[in-house]
Amino acid sequence: QGMLGIIPFVPLLLYMFLHINYFEEVYFRKSKKMVLVWALIHIGMGIKIHMALVLIPIGFVFKYIYDKKGIKHSYAMHFGTNIMVVVMLFASFIL
């Protein structure tokens, strides 16, 4: 329970961030419609509906970066955003 129930999944989470985020950028940044699909797919990952709606503008920012700078930059931004969210989640458990 609590933090001890989460720690065993950290390696899987990092693997997902490294690989799945890249493929999300490849497939879901090609059009604005796919950005919306990307945000709504997060509901299937267990994200609450209101948080999936928050992902829509974030997805458009990732798309803007993808269009202007390319996939490496949008992937790095996506990866950094996810790491920041996880660190904040862990900090909320500790504090």
VEXDREN-2710 file (C-alpha; in Angstrom, 1 decimal):
% VEXDREN-2710
k/r/px/py/pz
1/GLN/0.0/0.0/0.0
2/GLY/1.0/3.6/-0.5
3/MET/4.6/4.2/-1.7
4/LEU/5.6/0.6/-1.2
5/GLY/2.9/-0.4/-3.7
6/ILE/4.2/2.0/-6.3
7/ILE/7.9/1.5/-6.1
8/PRO/8.0/-1.9/-7.9
9/PHE/6.3/-0.3/-10.9
10/VAL/8.8/2.6/-11.3
11/PRO/11.1/0.6/-13.8
12/LEU/8.0/-0.2/-16.0
13/LEU/6.9/3.5/-15.8
14/LEU/10.3/4.7/-16.9
15/TYR/10.3/2.1/-19.8
16/MET/6.9/3.4/-20.9
17/PHE/8.1/7.0/-20.7
18/LEU/11.1/6.2/-22.9
19/HIS/9.4/4.1/-25.5
20/ILE/5.7/4.7/-25.6
21/ASN/6.0/8.5/-25.4
22/TYR/8.1/8.5/-28.6
23/PHE/5.5/6.5/-30.5
24/GLU/2.8/8.7/-29.1
25/GLU/4.7/11.6/-30.7
26/VAL/5.1/9.8/-34.0
27/TYR/1.5/8.8/-34.4
28/PHE/-0.5/11.5/-32.6
29/ARG/1.2/14.8/-33.6
30/LYS/0.5/14.5/-37.3
31/SER/-2.9/16.4/-37.1
32/LYS/-5.1/18.3/-34.7
33/LYS/-7.6/15.5/-34.8
34/MET/-5.0/13.0/-33.7
35/VAL/-4.1/15.3/-30.8
36/LEU/-7.7/15.0/-29.6
37/VAL/-7.6/11.2/-30.0
38/TRP/-4.4/11.1/-28.0
39/ALA/-5.9/13.1/-25.1
40/LEU/-9.0/10.9/-25.0
41/ILE/-7.0/7.6/-25.2
42/HIS/-5.6/8.6/-21.8
43/ILE/-9.0/7.8/-20.4
44/GLY/-8.3/4.2/-21.3
45/MET/-5.1/4.4/-19.3
46/GLY/-7.0/5.3/-16.2
47/ILE/-6.8/9.1/-16.3
48/LYS/-9.9/10.8/-15.1
49/ILE/-12.0/12.5/-17.8
50/HIS/-11.4/16.0/-16.5
51/MET/-7.7/15.4/-16.6
52/ALA/-7.9/14.1/-20.2
53/LEU/-9.6/17.4/-21.1
54/VAL/-6.6/19.2/-19.6
55/LEU/-4.3/17.2/-21.9
56/ILE/-5.9/18.7/-25.0
57/PRO/-4.2/22.1/-24.8
58/ILE/-1.0/20.4/-23.7
59/GLY/-1.2/18.1/-26.7
60/PHE/-1.6/21.2/-29.0
61/VAL/1.6/22.7/-27.4
62/PHE/3.4/19.4/-28.1
63/LYS/2.1/19.5/-31.7
64/TYR/3.3/23.1/-32.1
65/ILE/6.8/22.0/-30.9
66/TYR/6.6/19.0/-33.3
67/ASP/5.7/21.2/-36.2
68/LYS/8.4/23.9/-35.5
69/LYS/11.3/21.8/-34.1
70/GLY/10.6/18.2/-34.9
71/ILE/9.9/14.9/-33.2
72/LYS/13.0/14.9/-30.9
73/HIS/12.0/18.2/-29.3
74/SER/8.3/17.2/-28.8
75/TYR/9.4/13.9/-27.4
76/ALA/11.8/15.5/-25.0
77/MET/9.0/17.9/-23.9
78/HIS/6.5/15.0/-23.5
79/PHE/9.1/13.0/-21.5
80/GLY/10.0/15.9/-19.3
81/THR/6.3/16.7/-18.6
82/ASN/5.6/13.1/-17.6
83/ILE/8.7/13.0/-15.3
84/MET/7.6/16.3/-13.7
85/VAL/4.1/14.9/-13.1
86/VAL/5.4/11.7/-11.5
87/VAL/7.9/13.6/-9.3
88/MET/5.1/15.8/-8.1
89/LEU/2.9/12.8/-7.4
90/PHE/5.7/11.2/-5.3
91/ALA/6.3/14.4/-3.5
92/SER/2.6/14.6/-2.6
93/PHE/2.9/11.1/-1.0
94/ILE/5.9/12.2/1.0
95/LEU/4.7/15.6/2.0
END
